[in-house]
């Protein structure tokens, strides 16, 4: 539809590459900033809680603008390793 | 201590605990602190904060089980399992396995005075036994694609102050077979019920709430594996918020690794919830980390999925017990003519339904099955009615629905096993 949307196929590709992106970030704020800079992002919210796995996880609720006019929200679970690095645990539905 | 240091501590004590906590948490991100905390080192802030929390709220109630002498709590702990990745449990080839654990203090870069820093860490979640071969845990701990790579381990505990039990008898280790059902809603219901590869013979199956609501301010305690450590009990908590229908909030002392832990009603010892999420655990302080639990009235509290969220899998307290396909139910009939009633929900047509009863040797137990309503000795669709303790009924369902089963002690009494499974009609 326009440059500020993403197709379902590209969203699936983005999710596939998220693990690599997350491993390279230095902070959750950096990840949030990168996502916000993508034109197809409608909103991002960082959960105010920790998921209590070991190591624990933080959830980012991200809403994408789809090319069919709809929006899709995904929850990105980010692992917070004790050495202050990050990893992708899973991406799931809200 | 110098006068200057005394003055600094006095000044820091004038701040609320949440203000000190907020300053510590923000420090890794800021280039330099400003305002009232300028030039104050993190270690001093952390010390004042911990003393403040301890004085006001008596925080960090975590306790190793060898220090617990309350038999009710020890009974509760018997149903608790630790979850390990398959690759982190090494079979020794002699009937035991060794848990691949790491030193907690090193792994978490803990400051020298942190509790449990010399203990091993390795579990990634916790869980508890709800049926002979079913474990309940958090939905985010397991899913259908990883469940067979997860081992459910009983007995990961401290034997004494310095000795962890990490060489585990293989009889205490169970592989996940499949996820019976699961839910993972962000900021909502979060639970999973997992079928194990075999029934657990020697651990307590916990009782859990199936209907109703836990009271606000009810005393609760949690048993699990905070930070992946050997089993810890943590009491001294209460239900703070019950407004969500799916979970309640309590001021429990929990950490990453406690996900899936049973949260017990401290009066009845019935499990009320599954610990799933909560406040931040650690803060950095001069190059190492300190654990900070939240006070009873501050922070956001710890969310516990209510057990009523998954109780539909196990039936109501006064009706027939819901049984699941491919799951062995073990029970007993105490007298001649006593009965037990069950229901299997949602059986589809097109596959044969096979129900097996294994009764006590030398006794005569019978099996009655009826579609859509309670099966009775004088009202049934199919029955196994020999003079043996064991019976089998095979049904070819013509419509989808619920099948009710009654086990009847025609003569004698004793323990029995009941199991239902389906088979493709093509396999005849």
HADDOCK unambig.tbl for C-alpha pairs under 7 A between the chains (distance, minus, plus):
assign (segid A and resid 49 and name CA) (segid B and resid 277 and name CA) 6.27 0.50 0.50
assign (segid A and resid 49 and name CA) (segid B and resid 278 and name CA) 5.03 0.50 0.50
assign (segid A and resid 49 and name CA) (segid B and resid 279 and name CA) 5.43 0.50 0.50
assign (segid A and resid 50 and name CA) (segid B and resid 277 and name CA) 5.47 0.50 0.50
assign (segid A and resid 50 and name CA) (segid B and resid 278 and name CA) 5.31 0.50 0.50
assign (segid A and resid 50 and name CA) (segid B and resid 279 and name CA) 5.89 0.50 0.50
assign (segid A and resid 50 and name CA) (segid B and resid 280 and name CA) 6.15 0.50 0.50
assign (segid A and resid 51 and name CA) (segid B and resid 276 and name CA) 6.33 0.50 0.50
assign (segid A and resid 51 and name CA) (segid B and resid 277 and name CA) 4.47 0.50 0.50
assign (segid A and resid 51 and name CA) (segid B and resid 278 and name CA) 6.73 0.50 0.50
assign (segid A and resid 52 and name CA) (segid B and resid 255 and name CA) 6.04 0.50 0.50
assign (segid A and resid 52 and name CA) (segid B and resid 256 and name CA) 3.82 0.50 0.50
assign (segid A and resid 52 and name CA) (segid B and resid 257 and name CA) 5.65 0.50 0.50
assign (segid A and resid 52 and name CA) (segid B and resid 258 and name CA) 5.87 0.50 0.50
assign (segid A and resid 52 and name CA) (segid B and resid 259 and name CA) 4.84 0.50 0.50
assign (segid A and resid 52 and name CA) (segid B and resid 276 and name CA) 5.93 0.50 0.50
assign (segid A and resid 52 and name CA) (segid B and resid 277 and name CA) 5.12 0.50 0.50
assign (segid A and resid 52 and name CA) (segid B and resid 278 and name CA) 7.00 0.50 0.50
assign (segid A and resid 53 and name CA) (segid B and resid 124 and name CA) 5.65 0.50 0.50
assign (segid A and resid 53 and name CA) (segid B and resid 125 and name CA) 5.51 0.50 0.50
assign (segid A and resid 53 and name CA) (segid B and resid 256 and name CA) 4.53 0.50 0.50
assign (segid A and resid 53 and name CA) (segid B and resid 257 and name CA) 4.46 0.50 0.50
assign (segid A and resid 53 and name CA) (segid B and resid 258 and name CA) 6.59 0.50 0.50
assign (segid A and resid 53 and name CA) (segid B and resid 259 and name CA) 5.36 0.50 0.50
assign (segid A and resid 54 and name CA) (segid B and resid 124 and name CA) 4.46 0.50 0.50
assign (segid A and resid 54 and name CA) (segid B and resid 125 and name CA) 6.46 0.50 0.50
assign (segid A and resid 54 and name CA) (segid B and resid 227 and name CA) 5.74 0.50 0.50
assign (segid A and resid 54 and name CA) (segid B and resid 228 and name CA) 5.93 0.50 0.50
assign (segid A and resid 54 and name CA) (segid B and resid 256 and name CA) 4.58 0.50 0.50
assign (segid A and resid 54 and name CA) (segid B and resid 257 and name CA) 4.24 0.50 0.50
assign (segid A and resid 55 and name CA) (segid B and resid 124 and name CA) 6.94 0.50 0.50
assign (segid A and resid 55 and name CA) (segid B and resid 256 and name CA) 5.82 0.50 0.50
assign (segid A and resid 55 and name CA) (segid B and resid 257 and name CA) 6.95 0.50 0.50
assign (segid A and resid 56 and name CA) (segid B and resid 256 and name CA) 4.85 0.50 0.50
assign (segid A and resid 82 and name CA) (segid B and resid 107 and name CA) 6.63 0.50 0.50
assign (segid A and resid 82 and name CA) (segid B and resid 108 and name CA) 5.04 0.50 0.50
assign (segid A and resid 94 and name CA) (segid B and resid 185 and name CA) 5.48 0.50 0.50
assign (segid A and resid 94 and name CA) (segid B and resid 186 and name CA) 5.42 0.50 0.50
